[in-house]
Amino acid sequence: MPTPLRIATVNVNGVRAAYRKGMGDWLDGRGVDILALQEVRAATEDLEGLLGPEWNILHDAATAKGRAGVALASRGSAEIHRVDLGDEKFDSAGRWLEADYRVGDAVVTVVSTYVHSGDADTPAKMIEKYKFLDAMSRRLPELSAHTPYAVVVGDLNVGHRELDIKNWRGNRKSAGFLLKERAYFDKFFGPAGKNVACVDGKTRRGLGWVDVGRTWAGEVDGPYTWWSQRGQAFDTDTGWRLDYQMASPALAATVTDYSVDRASAWDTRWSDHAPVVVDYLV
């Protein structure tokens, strides 16, 4: 008999600050089975104290203290977890955390990831972002081979299509919406093994993963998951869809619900990102 599984992901922009602003109330009422966090910016002991003993916590802190950091918290224990992405020379600390969970008779691999934001005016920062996206491109087929049920969730810091950014015309030269960045996502979501015409004009082999948010929402603007803290971006819904649940085809086929938990008002937000919550039936 299929087992329901609710996975939530959110960039907390500092978990201690998020809890001071009300994250705990949201989590208490959401019935989440596996929680993926990005930009934790805290110690494991902080996470354990905030979430409480009912959660099993895996945490990979960034090399630089006070930055990045990814975590997975679950009601049941993970069978195994991994933190390496790419070769030893590539520092993925605080940005990639995988874990295998037993769900009924199936093994589900969940990845919490935080892709670099990049900066179009700082080439070194874009090089690091592209290195990370290259490493993801190599790892995704390995995940597909590992288990038919896999999902990569988190703040991927790229708006894939024009539908994913309210002001896309004004951001064509901005990090997060550059053609080269978006082309990676054409490849990620293209049919497995088929040639895909990417937005940068090049052809690549698709990897066959499913953008759960776009598949569920359809051809509509958004739904956005991040809004600038400046101006009236939140009030006017001038946002970006940066937070994804990217599932293997077998897992994507089990989705029963998708939602973006957008705050009711600007002053009730506990992060500049909204949680993305997906129900699976494995």
C-alpha positions as CSV (number, residue, x, y, z in Angstrom):
1,M,0.0,0.0,0.0
2,P,1.5,3.4,-1.0
3,T,2.9,5.6,1.8
4,P,2.2,9.4,1.9
5,L,5.4,11.5,2.2
6,R,5.4,15.3,2.7
7,I,8.7,17.0,1.8
8,A,9.2,20.7,2.5
9,T,12.1,22.9,1.5
10,V,13.0,26.4,2.5
11,N,15.9,28.8,2.5
12,V,15.6,30.1,6.1
13,N,18.1,32.9,5.7
14,G,19.5,32.1,9.1
15,V,17.5,29.5,11.1
16,R,17.9,31.3,14.5
17,A,16.4,34.5,13.0
18,A,13.7,32.5,11.3
19,Y,12.6,30.9,14.6
20,R,12.5,34.2,16.3
21,K,10.1,35.4,13.6
22,G,7.7,32.4,13.7
23,M,9.1,29.5,11.7
24,G,8.3,27.1,14.5
25,D,4.6,27.9,14.4
26,W,4.6,27.2,10.7
27,L,6.4,23.9,11.1
28,D,4.3,22.7,14.0
29,G,1.1,23.0,11.9
30,R,2.4,21.7,8.5
31,G,2.7,17.9,9.0
32,V,6.1,17.7,7.3
33,D,7.9,14.3,7.2
34,I,11.2,15.5,5.7
35,L,12.3,19.1,6.0
36,A,15.2,20.5,3.9
37,L,16.8,23.7,4.9
38,Q,19.3,26.0,3.2
39,E,21.3,29.0,4.5
40,V,21.1,27.5,8.0
41,R,24.0,29.7,9.3
42,A,24.1,28.0,12.6
43,A,25.7,25.1,14.5
44,T,24.1,21.6,14.6
45,E,23.4,22.2,18.3
46,D,21.4,25.2,17.4
47,L,19.3,23.2,15.0
48,E,18.7,20.5,17.5
49,G,17.6,22.9,20.1
50,L,15.2,24.7,17.8
51,L,13.6,21.7,16.1
52,G,13.4,19.5,19.2
53,P,14.1,15.8,19.9
54,E,11.4,14.5,17.7
55,W,13.5,15.4,14.6
56,N,16.5,13.4,13.3
57,I,18.9,16.1,12.0
58,L,21.6,15.9,9.4
59,H,23.6,19.1,8.9
60,D,26.4,20.1,6.6
61,A,27.9,23.5,7.6
62,A,29.8,25.7,5.2
63,T,33.5,26.0,5.2
64,A,33.2,29.7,6.0
65,K,31.5,30.2,9.3
66,G,28.2,32.0,9.3
67,R,27.5,31.3,5.6
68,A,25.4,28.8,3.6
69,G,24.8,25.5,5.4
70,V,22.3,22.9,4.4
71,A,20.3,20.4,6.6
72,L,17.8,17.6,6.4
73,A,15.4,16.9,9.3
74,S,13.1,13.9,9.3
75,R,10.7,12.1,11.6
76,G,12.6,8.8,10.9
77,S,16.3,8.2,10.7
78,A,18.2,8.3,7.4
79,E,19.7,5.0,6.3
80,I,22.8,6.7,4.9
81,H,23.9,10.2,4.0
82,R,26.5,11.8,1.7
83,V,27.9,15.3,1.5
84,D,30.5,15.2,-1.3
85,L,29.7,16.6,-4.8
86,G,32.5,16.4,-7.3
87,D,36.2,15.8,-6.8
88,E,38.2,16.6,-3.6
89,K,39.3,19.9,-5.0
90,F,35.8,21.2,-5.2
91,D,34.4,22.7,-2.0
92,S,30.7,21.8,-1.8
93,A,30.5,22.1,2.0
94,G,27.3,23.7,3.2
95,R,25.7,23.3,-0.3
96,W,24.9,19.7,-1.0
97,L,23.5,17.1,1.4
98,E,22.0,13.7,0.3
99,A,20.2,11.2,2.5
100,D,18.4,7.9,1.8
101,Y,15.1,7.3,3.7
102,R,13.1,4.2,4.0
103,V,9.5,5.0,3.0
104,G,7.3,1.9,3.1
105,D,9.0,-0.6,0.9
106,A,10.9,2.0,-1.1
107,V,14.1,4.0,-0.6
108,V,13.8,7.7,-1.3
109,T,16.9,9.8,-1.8
110,V,16.4,13.4,-0.8
111,V,19.0,16.2,-1.5
112,S,19.0,19.6,0.2
113,T,21.1,21.9,-1.9
114,Y,22.0,25.6,-2.0
115,V,23.4,26.8,-5.4
116,H,25.6,29.8,-5.4
117,S,23.8,33.1,-6.1
118,G,26.6,34.3,-8.4
119,D,27.2,37.9,-9.6
120,A,27.2,38.8,-13.2
121,D,29.7,41.6,-12.6
122,T,32.1,39.3,-10.7
123,P,33.4,36.6,-13.0
124,A,35.0,34.6,-10.2
125,K,31.6,34.2,-8.5
126,M,30.0,33.0,-11.7
127,I,32.9,30.5,-12.3
128,E,32.1,29.0,-8.9
129,K,28.4,28.8,-9.7
130,Y,29.1,27.1,-13.0
131,K,31.4,24.6,-11.3
132,F,28.6,23.7,-9.0
133,L,26.1,23.3,-11.8
134,D,28.6,21.2,-13.7
135,A,29.0,19.0,-10.6
136,M,25.2,18.7,-10.4
137,S,25.0,17.7,-14.0
138,R,27.4,14.8,-13.3
139,R,25.7,13.7,-10.1
140,L,22.1,13.7,-11.3
141,P,22.5,10.6,-13.5
142,E,24.2,8.8,-10.6
143,L,21.2,9.6,-8.4
144,S,18.9,8.2,-11.1
145,A,20.9,5.0,-11.2
146,H,20.9,4.7,-7.4
147,T,17.2,4.7,-6.9
148,P,14.1,5.3,-9.0
149,Y,12.8,7.6,-6.2
150,A,15.0,10.7,-5.8
151,V,14.4,14.4,-5.4
152,V,16.7,17.4,-5.3
153,V,15.2,20.3,-3.4
154,G,16.4,23.7,-2.4
155,D,17.3,27.2,-3.4
156,L,18.8,26.6,-6.9
157,N,19.2,30.4,-7.5
158,V,18.2,30.3,-11.1
159,G,14.9,31.3,-12.7
160,H,14.6,28.7,-15.4
161,R,12.0,30.4,-17.7
162,E,10.4,33.8,-18.2
163,L,7.4,32.5,-16.2
164,D,9.7,32.2,-13.2
165,I,10.5,35.9,-12.8
166,K,8.0,38.7,-12.7
167,N,10.5,41.3,-14.2
168,W,12.3,39.0,-16.5
169,R,13.0,41.7,-19.2
170,G,14.8,43.8,-16.7
171,N,16.9,40.9,-15.4
172,R,18.3,39.4,-18.6
173,K,21.8,40.4,-17.6
174,S,21.4,39.5,-13.9
175,A,22.8,36.5,-12.2
176,G,20.0,34.0,-11.8
177,F,18.6,34.6,-15.3
178,L,21.6,34.5,-17.6
179,L,21.2,32.3,-20.7
180,K,24.1,30.1,-19.6
181,E,22.6,29.4,-16.2
182,R,19.1,28.7,-17.6
183,A,20.6,26.3,-20.2
184,Y,21.6,24.0,-17.4
185,F,18.0,23.7,-16.4
186,D,16.9,23.0,-20.0
187,K,19.3,20.0,-19.7
188,F,18.1,18.9,-16.3
189,F,14.5,18.9,-17.3
190,G,14.9,17.8,-20.9
191,P,13.8,14.2,-21.9
192,A,16.4,11.7,-20.8
193,G,18.9,10.9,-23.5
194,K,17.3,13.2,-26.1
195,N,18.9,16.2,-27.7
196,V,17.6,19.4,-26.2
197,A,17.7,22.8,-27.8
198,C,18.8,25.0,-24.9
199,V,18.1,28.7,-24.4
200,D,21.8,29.6,-25.1
201,G,21.6,28.2,-28.6
202,K,23.5,25.0,-27.8
203,T,22.2,21.4,-28.0
204,R,22.7,19.1,-25.0
205,R,21.5,15.7,-23.8
206,G,18.5,15.9,-21.5
207,L,18.7,14.3,-18.0
208,G,15.0,13.5,-17.6
209,W,14.3,15.1,-14.2
210,V,10.9,16.7,-13.5
211,D,10.3,20.3,-12.3
212,V,7.5,19.5,-9.9
213,G,6.5,23.1,-9.4
214,R,6.2,23.9,-13.1
215,T,4.5,20.6,-13.9
216,W,1.9,21.1,-11.2
217,A,1.3,24.8,-11.7
218,G,1.3,24.8,-15.5
219,E,2.0,27.7,-17.8
220,V,1.4,30.5,-15.4
221,D,3.5,33.2,-13.9
222,G,5.3,31.8,-10.8
223,P,4.3,30.8,-8.3
224,Y,7.2,32.8,-7.0
225,T,9.2,31.7,-3.9
226,W,11.5,34.6,-3.3
227,W,11.0,38.4,-3.1
228,S,13.5,41.1,-2.5
229,Q,13.4,42.8,0.9
230,R,13.6,46.1,-0.8
231,G,10.7,48.2,-1.9
232,Q,7.2,46.7,-2.4
233,A,8.4,43.5,-4.1
234,F,6.4,41.2,-1.8
235,D,3.3,43.3,-1.8
236,T,3.2,43.5,-5.6
237,D,4.3,39.9,-6.0
238,T,7.3,40.9,-8.0
239,G,9.2,37.7,-7.2
240,W,11.4,35.0,-8.6
241,R,10.8,31.2,-8.5
242,L,14.2,30.1,-7.2
243,D,13.2,27.2,-4.9
244,Y,12.5,23.8,-6.6
245,Q,11.6,20.2,-6.0
246,M,13.3,18.4,-8.9
247,A,12.2,14.8,-8.9
248,S,13.0,11.6,-10.8
249,P,10.2,10.6,-13.1
250,A,9.1,7.7,-10.9
251,L,8.8,9.9,-7.9
252,A,7.2,12.8,-9.8
253,A,4.5,10.5,-11.0
254,T,3.4,10.1,-7.3
255,V,2.8,13.8,-6.6
256,T,-0.6,14.5,-5.1
257,D,-0.1,18.1,-4.1
258,Y,2.2,21.1,-4.5
259,S,2.1,24.4,-2.7
260,V,4.2,27.5,-2.0
261,D,3.5,28.7,1.6
262,R,3.5,32.4,0.9
263,A,3.1,34.5,4.0
264,S,-0.2,36.4,4.3
265,A,1.5,39.7,4.7
266,W,5.0,41.2,4.5
267,D,5.3,41.6,8.2
268,T,4.5,38.0,8.9
269,R,7.4,36.6,6.9
270,W,10.2,34.7,8.7
271,S,12.4,34.5,5.6
272,D,12.7,36.2,2.3
273,H,11.9,32.8,0.7
274,A,8.6,30.9,1.1
275,P,8.6,27.1,1.8
276,V,7.8,24.8,-1.1
277,V,5.8,21.8,0.1
278,V,5.1,18.7,-2.0
279,D,3.0,15.6,-1.1
280,Y,4.2,12.3,-2.6
281,L,2.5,8.8,-2.4
282,V,5.4,6.3,-2.6
